[in-house]
């Protein structure tokens, strides 16, 4: 499974906010537009509950908020790009620039872990991160991800 297969251009946003909660709200709203998301409020609550347990930042300016819910029918992602950085309570104390939010069906444990691992591995590539941050539009971000 390729990451861009789980994504559409309309679920990519260049964020203007520097506030973590605003960013999570905006990206969860994007994600909720997908047909596979059955309950927008449940998704948003689960994202924030998960984030309150421990930050989903993985370092290098990346965060991967993620949930598995019964109301989700297919693995779906949304992407937020914060060129100016967001204070995210990261373990490396660095701001987050790339947020990839994942919603998966409750029973998709193996696929869920696989997608999380692929995203983390993919974004360890500095030139890819730089290309994403240099992109001027959601279409350009999509094309960068499609190329990897």
N, C-alpha and C positions, 0 to 999 in steps of 0.2 A: 504494500500500500504506500502510495506517495502522499506526502503532506498536502500538496496543492490539490489533490483529488478530494480532500475534505473541506476545501475552502472555495469561496467565490469572491470575486472582486468586491461585491457589495457588503462583504463581511470583513473588509479591511478599512481601517480609518487612520488617518494622520491626526493624532490627538493634539489639541491645543492646551489642554490642562496640564498642570504640574502636580495635581492632587490625586493621590492614589485612589481614594474612594470614588471621585468623579470619573477617573479612567476606568475603574472596574464597572461602574454603572453603565458607562457609554459602551464598553465592549460587550457586556452582558446583554444590553439592548440590541446590539448588532447580531449577536449570536441567536437571540430569541426570534429573530426574523426568519430563521431557517424552519422549514416544514417539520424537521425532525425534533424540534423543541416543543413539547406539549404544554408546558406550564412555565411561563416567563417568571412569575413570582417565586416559584420553587427554585428555579435555576439561580436567580439572583440571591436568594437567601442562602442556598447551598454554597455559592461562590464566596460570599462574605463570611459564612460560618467557617469554611475551610481556611480562609485567609486569617481569621481571628485565632485559629489554632496555631498556625505557624506560617510565616511568609513563604509565598511560592516563588520567590526570587531564587534563581540558581547561580547567581553571580554573572559576571561579564556583561551586565546591563540587560539581563534577560529575566523574565518572570513567566511562569507557566501555570496560571490558575486553572484548576481542573476539578471536575466532579463526575460522578456516575449517578444517574437518576433513572428511576423506573419510567418517568414521563418522557425520556429521550429515546427516540426510535433508532437513530443512526449516529455514529461517531461524527461530530461536527466541530469545526474550529472557527474562531474569529481572531483577527490580529489588530492590535493597536500599536502605532509607532509614535513614540514621544521623543522627538528629536532633541528637545530641551532637557529631557530627563525628568524622572519622577522619584521623589523620596519614597522608598518602598520597604524600609526596614530590612534591607538586604543583609545577609550574613557578612558580605564583603564591604559593607557600608558605602557602596557605590549606587548612584541613581540607576533606575531601570529605563531603558529606551525601547525595548521590544517586549510586548506582552502578547503571548499566544494563549488564548483561552480555549479549553477543551471541554466539551460535554459529551459523555458517552452513555450508552444504555447500561443499566445496572448490571446485567449479566455479561458484559463484554470485557472481562478482566484481562485476558491475554492481549486482545487488540488494544485496549486502553494503555497497558504498560508498554506495548510495542510503540505506539504513537508517541507517548511521553519520551521514551528513550531516543527515538528517531529525531524528534524535535531538539532535544538537548544536544545530541551528537551533531546534528546539522548546524546548529547555531554556535557551536564552539569554534567554527571557522570564522576567523576575524574578517577575511575579505567578504564573506557572505553578509555578516552583520553590517559592515561598512556599506555594502551595496544596498542593503535594505534601508539604512539610515539616509543614504544619498538619494533614494528614490523620491520623486516629487509628487507622486500620486498613488492611489491604491492600485491602479493598473500596472504601474511600474513595480510596485512591491510584489504583486502577483507574478509578473514576468520573471523577477529575480528568483522567487521561490520555485517557480516552474522549471527554471534552468538548473536546479540542483536536485 
